[in-house]
Amino acid sequence: MQKAKDMYQKKIRFPEDVCKAIQANGDLECRKFNTEIIYQLRKVYGLIESKSPSCANN
């Protein structure tokens, strides 16, 4: 229980201008962020093959 309380107290607090930008662009940026997170997790766990630089232009 104490660990949960400590984690809650350490939550990130964003500046006001960042909060307004998040609210204004929330839906589009949220989808991009989620897509990037899923991609990175798949890459880390070896669920997708990483392309070598020589194959990228083919």
MOPAC internal coordinates of N, CA, C and O (Angstrom, degrees):
PM7 1SCF
backbone

  N    0.0000 0     0.00 0     0.00 0    0    0    0
  C    1.4587 1     0.00 0     0.00 0    1    0    0
  C    1.5343 1   110.92 1     0.00 0    2    1    0
  O    1.2310 1   120.74 1   140.29 1    3    2    1
  N    1.3124 1   116.20 1   -39.71 1    3    2    1
  C    1.4638 1   120.11 1  -179.63 1    5    3    2
  C    1.5264 1   110.99 1   -64.13 1    6    5    3
  O    1.2310 1   120.57 1   141.63 1    7    6    5
  N    1.3456 1   116.51 1   -38.37 1    7    6    5
  C    1.4636 1   119.73 1  -179.99 1    9    7    6
  C    1.5283 1   110.56 1   -63.02 1   10    9    7
  O    1.2310 1   120.22 1   137.70 1   11   10    9
  N    1.3270 1   117.19 1   -42.30 1   11   10    9
  C    1.4653 1   121.10 1   178.18 1   13   11   10
  C    1.5286 1   110.47 1   -62.04 1   14   13   11
  O    1.2310 1   120.46 1   138.73 1   15   14   13
  N    1.3063 1   116.73 1   -41.27 1   15   14   13
  C    1.4652 1   120.98 1   179.05 1   17   15   14
  C    1.5303 1   110.53 1   -64.20 1   18   17   15
  O    1.2310 1   120.53 1   136.59 1   19   18   17
  N    1.3426 1   116.59 1   -43.41 1   19   18   17
  C    1.4651 1   120.68 1   178.74 1   21   19   18
  C    1.5239 1   111.32 1   -62.90 1   22   21   19
  O    1.2310 1   120.40 1   138.21 1   23   22   21
  N    1.3371 1   116.83 1   -41.79 1   23   22   21
  C    1.4632 1   120.58 1   179.60 1   25   23   22
  C    1.5237 1   110.57 1   -64.15 1   26   25   23
  O    1.2310 1   120.14 1   139.56 1   27   26   25
  N    1.3274 1   117.33 1   -40.44 1   27   26   25
  C    1.4640 1   120.71 1   178.93 1   29   27   26
  C    1.5260 1   110.54 1   -62.49 1   30   29   27
  O    1.2310 1   120.42 1   138.70 1   31   30   29
  N    1.3106 1   116.81 1   -41.30 1   31   30   29
  C    1.4587 1   120.64 1  -177.91 1   33   31   30
  C    1.5244 1   112.20 1   -70.52 1   34   33   31
  O    1.2310 1   119.97 1   160.17 1   35   34   33
  N    1.3366 1   117.66 1   -19.83 1   35   34   33
  C    1.4584 1   121.63 1   179.82 1   37   35   34
  C    1.5218 1   112.41 1   -95.89 1   38   37   35
  O    1.2310 1   120.17 1  -167.51 1   39   38   37
  N    1.3273 1   117.28 1    12.49 1   39   38   37
  C    1.4611 1   119.46 1  -178.28 1   41   39   38
  C    1.5268 1   110.86 1   -60.29 1   42   41   39
  O    1.2310 1   121.51 1   -25.74 1   43   42   41
  N    1.2999 1   114.72 1   154.26 1   43   42   41
  C    1.4623 1   121.30 1  -177.67 1   45   43   42
  C    1.5259 1   109.88 1   -75.14 1   46   45   43
  O    1.2310 1   120.93 1   -45.44 1   47   46   45
  N    1.3028 1   115.83 1   134.56 1   47   46   45
  C    1.4682 1   121.14 1   175.38 1   49   47   46
  C    1.5287 1   107.53 1  -114.80 1   50   49   47
  O    1.2310 1   121.07 1   -60.19 1   51   50   49
  N    1.3329 1   115.55 1   119.81 1   51   50   49
  C    1.4543 1   121.14 1  -176.95 1   53   51   50
  C    1.5223 1   110.40 1   -91.41 1   54   53   51
  O    1.2310 1   120.18 1   -33.28 1   55   54   53
  N    1.3361 1   117.26 1   146.72 1   55   54   53
  C    1.4666 1   120.84 1   174.42 1   57   55   54
  C    1.5340 1   110.45 1   -63.27 1   58   57   55
  O    1.2310 1   120.71 1   -21.56 1   59   58   57
  N    1.3020 1   116.26 1   158.44 1   59   58   57
  C    1.4669 1   122.45 1  -176.29 1   61   59   58
  C    1.5251 1   112.41 1   -58.00 1   62   61   59
  O    1.2310 1   119.80 1   137.50 1   63   62   61
  N    1.3428 1   117.98 1   -42.50 1   63   62   61
  C    1.4618 1   119.96 1  -178.33 1   65   63   62
  C    1.5285 1   111.31 1   -65.51 1   66   65   63
  O    1.2310 1   120.48 1   144.72 1   67   66   65
  N    1.3226 1   116.68 1   -35.28 1   67   66   65
  C    1.4638 1   120.11 1   177.88 1   69   67   66
  C    1.5310 1   109.88 1   -68.80 1   70   69   67
  O    1.2310 1   120.27 1   139.35 1   71   70   69
  N    1.3192 1   117.09 1   -40.65 1   71   70   69
  C    1.4708 1   121.11 1   177.72 1   73   71   70
  C    1.5264 1   111.12 1   -59.69 1   74   73   71
  O    1.2310 1   120.26 1   136.71 1   75   74   73
  N    1.3249 1   117.11 1   -43.29 1   75   74   73
  C    1.4657 1   120.57 1   179.43 1   77   75   74
  C    1.5228 1   111.24 1   -64.53 1   78   77   75
  O    1.2310 1   120.25 1   139.57 1   79   78   77
  N    1.3301 1   117.13 1   -40.43 1   79   78   77
  C    1.4684 1   120.97 1   178.40 1   81   79   78
  C    1.5242 1   110.74 1   -65.14 1   82   81   79
  O    1.2310 1   120.34 1   139.55 1   83   82   81
  N    1.3192 1   116.95 1   -40.45 1   83   82   81
  C    1.4672 1   120.78 1   178.00 1   85   83   82
  C    1.5238 1   110.05 1   -62.84 1   86   85   83
  O    1.2310 1   120.19 1   136.28 1   87   86   85
  N    1.3237 1   117.24 1   -43.72 1   87   86   85
  C    1.4624 1   120.61 1   179.58 1   89   87   86
  C    1.5220 1   111.47 1   -64.76 1   90   89   87
  O    1.2310 1   120.14 1   139.42 1   91   90   89
  N    1.3229 1   117.33 1   -40.58 1   91   90   89
  C    1.4628 1   121.41 1  -177.77 1   93   91   90
  C    1.5239 1   112.06 1   -69.47 1   94   93   91
  O    1.2310 1   120.09 1   142.84 1   95   94   93
  N    1.3210 1   117.43 1   -37.16 1   95   94   93
  C    1.4646 1   121.75 1  -175.17 1   97   95   94
  C    1.5255 1   112.49 1  -112.56 1   98   97   95
  O    1.2310 1   120.48 1  -163.83 1   99   98   97
  N    1.2933 1   116.68 1    16.17 1   99   98   97
  C    1.4547 1   122.15 1  -170.32 1  101   99   98
  C    1.5064 1   117.26 1   -52.04 1  102  101   99
  O    1.2310 1   119.80 1   126.46 1  103  102  101
  N    1.3311 1   117.98 1   -53.54 1  103  102  101
  C    1.4621 1   120.35 1  -173.56 1  105  103  102
  C    1.5175 1   112.60 1   -62.56 1  106  105  103
  O    1.2310 1   120.13 1   128.58 1  107  106  105
  N    1.3137 1   117.35 1   -51.42 1  107  106  105
  C    1.4618 1   121.05 1  -177.94 1  109  107  106
  C    1.5219 1   111.19 1   -64.35 1  110  109  107
  O    1.2310 1   120.42 1   132.46 1  111  110  109
  N    1.3140 1   116.81 1   -47.54 1  111  110  109
  C    1.4615 1   120.39 1  -178.30 1  113  111  110
  C    1.5234 1   111.46 1   -66.29 1  114  113  111
  O    1.2310 1   120.34 1   144.64 1  115  114  113
  N    1.3223 1   116.96 1   -35.36 1  115  114  113
  C    1.4588 1   120.57 1   178.93 1  117  115  114
  C    1.5226 1   110.39 1   -62.81 1  118  117  115
  O    1.2310 1   120.35 1   136.49 1  119  118  117
  N    1.3203 1   116.94 1   -43.51 1  119  118  117
  C    1.4696 1   120.39 1   178.71 1  121  119  118
  C    1.5198 1   110.67 1   -63.66 1  122  121  119
  O    1.2310 1   120.30 1   137.00 1  123  122  121
  N    1.3323 1   117.04 1   -43.00 1  123  122  121
  C    1.4679 1   120.57 1   178.48 1  125  123  122
  C    1.5258 1   110.66 1   -62.52 1  126  125  123
  O    1.2310 1   120.81 1   136.74 1  127  126  125
  N    1.3210 1   116.05 1   -43.26 1  127  126  125
  C    1.4614 1   121.18 1  -179.17 1  129  127  126
  C    1.5229 1   110.55 1   -63.49 1  130  129  127
  O    1.2310 1   120.31 1   132.79 1  131  130  129
  N    1.3313 1   117.01 1   -47.21 1  131  130  129
  C    1.4616 1   120.91 1   179.70 1  133  131  130
  C    1.5165 1   111.11 1   -60.87 1  134  133  131
  O    1.2310 1   120.37 1   137.49 1  135  134  133
  N    1.3270 1   116.90 1   -42.51 1  135  134  133
  C    1.4602 1   121.26 1   179.10 1  137  135  134
  C    1.5213 1   110.39 1   -61.88 1  138  137  135
  O    1.2310 1   120.27 1   136.59 1  139  138  137
  N    1.3205 1   117.08 1   -43.41 1  139  138  137
  C    1.4644 1   121.05 1   179.97 1  141  139  138
  C    1.5251 1   111.32 1   -65.72 1  142  141  139
  O    1.2310 1   120.09 1   138.15 1  143  142  141
  N    1.3212 1   117.43 1   -41.85 1  143  142  141
  C    1.4685 1   120.92 1   178.89 1  145  143  142
  C    1.5239 1   110.43 1   -61.77 1  146  145  143
  O    1.2310 1   120.22 1   133.55 1  147  146  145
  N    1.3236 1   117.18 1   -46.45 1  147  146  145
  C    1.4635 1   121.29 1   179.50 1  149  147  146
  C    1.5205 1   110.25 1   -61.15 1  150  149  147
  O    1.2310 1   120.05 1   136.33 1  151  150  149
  N    1.3219 1   117.51 1   -43.67 1  151  150  149
  C    1.4628 1   121.81 1   178.84 1  153  151  150
  C    1.5283 1   110.94 1   -60.20 1  154  153  151
  O    1.2310 1   120.67 1   132.54 1  155  154  153
  N    1.3340 1   116.33 1   -47.46 1  155  154  153
  C    1.4642 1   120.22 1  -178.47 1  157  155  154
  C    1.5268 1   111.62 1   -64.16 1  158  157  155
  O    1.2310 1   119.92 1   140.73 1  159  158  157
  N    1.3343 1   117.75 1   -39.27 1  159  158  157
  C    1.4619 1   120.41 1   177.94 1  161  159  158
  C    1.5227 1   111.14 1   -65.26 1  162  161  159
  O    1.2310 1   120.17 1   137.37 1  163  162  161
  N    1.3267 1   117.28 1   -42.63 1  163  162  161
  C    1.4647 1   120.18 1   177.62 1  165  163  162
  C    1.5214 1   110.73 1   -62.03 1  166  165  163
  O    1.2310 1   120.71 1   139.83 1  167  166  165
  N    1.3217 1   116.25 1   -40.17 1  167  166  165
  C    1.4622 1   121.61 1   179.90 1  169  167  166
  C    1.5305 1   110.56 1   -64.85 1  170  169  167
  O    1.2310 1   120.37 1   134.57 1  171  170  169
  N    1.3272 1   116.90 1   -45.43 1  171  170  169
  C    1.4600 1   121.79 1  -179.09 1  173  171  170
  C    1.5256 1   111.12 1   -62.18 1  174  173  171
  O    1.2310 1   120.54 1   139.13 1  175  174  173
  N    1.3283 1   116.57 1   -40.87 1  175  174  173
  C    1.4608 1   120.35 1  -176.79 1  177  175  174
  C    1.5221 1   113.08 1   -88.51 1  178  177  175
  O    1.2310 1   120.44 1  -172.44 1  179  178  177
  N    1.3280 1   116.77 1     7.56 1  179  178  177
  C    1.4565 1   120.44 1   174.74 1  181  179  178
  C    1.5151 1   114.33 1    73.38 1  182  181  179
  O    1.2310 1   119.96 1  -156.01 1  183  182  181
  N    1.3046 1   117.67 1    23.99 1  183  182  181
  C    1.4611 1   121.44 1  -179.66 1  185  183  182
  C    1.5178 1   112.23 1   -85.16 1  186  185  183
  O    1.2310 1   120.27 1   166.63 1  187  186  185
  N    1.3289 1   117.10 1   -13.37 1  187  186  185
  C    1.4614 1   121.54 1   174.31 1  189  187  186
  C    1.5167 1   107.99 1  -130.52 1  190  189  187
  O    1.2310 1   121.22 1   -29.90 1  191  190  189
  N    1.3016 1   115.27 1   150.10 1  191  190  189
  C    1.4601 1   119.79 1   178.68 1  193  191  190
  C    1.5220 1   108.86 1   -86.00 1  194  193  191
  O    1.2310 1   120.77 1   -44.74 1  195  194  193
  N    1.3161 1   116.14 1   135.26 1  195  194  193
  C    1.4663 1   118.65 1   174.68 1  197  195  194
  C    1.5165 1   107.84 1   -86.44 1  198  197  195
  O    1.2310 1   120.86 1   -45.97 1  199  198  197
  N    1.3215 1   115.96 1   134.03 1  199  198  197
  C    1.4615 1   121.34 1  -178.50 1  201  199  198
  C    1.5175 1   109.63 1   -81.23 1  202  201  199
  O    1.2310 1   121.05 1   -38.19 1  203  202  201
  N    1.3083 1   115.60 1   141.81 1  203  202  201
  C    1.4605 1   118.99 1   176.24 1  205  203  202
  C    1.5237 1   108.33 1   -78.12 1  206  205  203
  O    1.2310 1   119.40 1   -27.69 1  207  206  205
  N    1.3296 1   118.76 1   152.31 1  207  206  205
  C    1.4722 1   121.62 1  -178.09 1  209  207  206
  C    1.5253 1   113.52 1   -57.64 1  210  209  207
  O    1.2310 1   119.67 1   148.39 1  211  210  209
  N    1.3252 1   118.23 1   -31.61 1  211  210  209
  C    1.4628 1   120.06 1  -178.27 1  213  211  210
  C    1.5242 1   111.98 1   -70.58 1  214  213  211
  O    1.2310 1   119.88 1   156.40 1  215  214  213
  N    1.3199 1   117.83 1   -23.60 1  215  214  213
  C    1.4627 1   121.47 1  -178.93 1  217  215  214
  C    1.5274 1   112.21 1   -91.25 1  218  217  215
  O    1.2310 1   119.98 1   168.29 1  219  218  217
  N    1.3105 1   117.63 1   -11.71 1  219  218  217
  C    1.4592 1   121.27 1  -173.22 1  221  219  218
  C    1.5177 1   112.76 1   -64.97 1  222  221  219
  O    1.2310 1   119.31 1   150.34 1  223  222  221
  N    1.3114 1   118.92 1   -29.66 1  223  222  221
  C    1.4595 1   121.32 1  -176.41 1  225  223  222
  C    1.5194 1   113.27 1   -91.97 1  226  225  223
  O    1.2310 1   119.33 1   178.49 1  227  226  225
  N    1.3135 1   118.89 1    -1.51 1  227  226  225
  C    1.4700 1   121.51 1  -177.79 1  229  227  226
  C    1.4985 1   112.24 1   -85.03 1  230  229  227
  O    1.2310 1   120.10 1   180.00 1  231  230  229

